[in-house]
C-alpha cells in the first residue's frame, strides 16, 4: 500500500503551520493519502461555511484551533480547540466557522 505526502517521514513539524487562511475561500490541504483513506487539513475564517454534503468515508474530526459549528442531521455541535467528533461514512453534514479555525480530518475506508 503506497502512502503519498509532501511531508517527510521521521521529521517533526507543526501541523497548524502547514495551512494558511486565504480570506476568500475555505482552504484544504491533503497531508497524506492512502488507498484506504487519508489525513487532511482545513482552514476556515470566521463566517465561512461548507454547505451540506455527505461524508465520503468514516471521519475523525479534530479542531486544532478556533471554533466551528459542525452540523450533523440538523443538530448543531459547537466544537472548539481540542474537541473531536467521529462521523460515519455517508452521513450528511455541514460546517460553519465561528472563529478562525484549523481542523484535522482523518478519513478511513474499510
N, C-alpha and C positions, 0 to 999 in steps of 0.2 A: 504494500500500500504506500503510495507516494504522498508526501506532505509538501505543499507549496507555501512559501512565505518569503518576504523580502528581508525579514529579520534573521539574525544569525543564531543558530543553536549554541547554547552554552555561554551566551553573553547576557549580562544584566542590562535592562533598560526600563525606563519609567513609562508605563503603559499610557498614561494620560498625555504624555508629550508626543505620542505617535500620531495624534489627530488634532486639528485646529478648528475653531469656529470660523465659518465663512461669511456670516452675516446675511446672505441671501437665500441659502438653502441648507437643508439638513445634510451633514457630511457623513459619509460611510467609508470605512477602511477595512478591507479583508486582512486580518493579521495572519491567519493561516487557514488553509483548506485541505481537506482530505476527501476521498470519495464518500465517506460516511458523515460528513459534517464540516464544521469549521468554527473559527473564532473571529468575531468582527467587533469593530468599534463604531459608535455612532456619536456625533456631536450635534447637539441642538441648542439653539439660542432661545432665550425667553420669548414665548409666543409662537414658536414654530410647532408644526404638527405633522404627524404621519397619519394619513387617512386610514380608515378601516381596511384591513387586509387579513389574509389567512396565513398562519404560521406555516412555513414550508417544511418544517421539521420540529422535533421536540426542542424547546428553547430553555436556556438558563439565562436569566437577565440579571445583571448586577449594575447598580448605579454607582459609578466611581466618584462622581462629583455632581453637585446641583440637585435639582428636584424635577420630577416628571409626574404626570398622571398617566398611568397605564390602564387603559380601559379594556376590560375583558367581559364579553357578553353583557353589556350595559351596566357593568359595575366599575366605578371609578376607584382605582387603587393608587393612593399617593405613595410615591417611592422617593426616598432621599438617599444621600450618600451612605453606602454600606448595605442598603436593602436589596434583597434578591426576590425573584419570582421564577417559578418554573411553569412552563406552558406547553400543553400537548400539541402535537402536530395537527394541523387543520383547524385550530381554534382561531376565531375571528377576534382581532384586537386593533387598537389604535393608540397613539401616543400624543400627549400634549406636554410641552415644556413650560414649567412654571418658573424655573430659574436656570440659567445656562447649565447644561448637563452633558456629561460624557458617560456613555453606557457601554458595558461589555456584553456581547451576545455570544453565547456558545450554542451551536446547532449540532444536533445529533440525529442521525438516521440509522435505524437498526439494519 
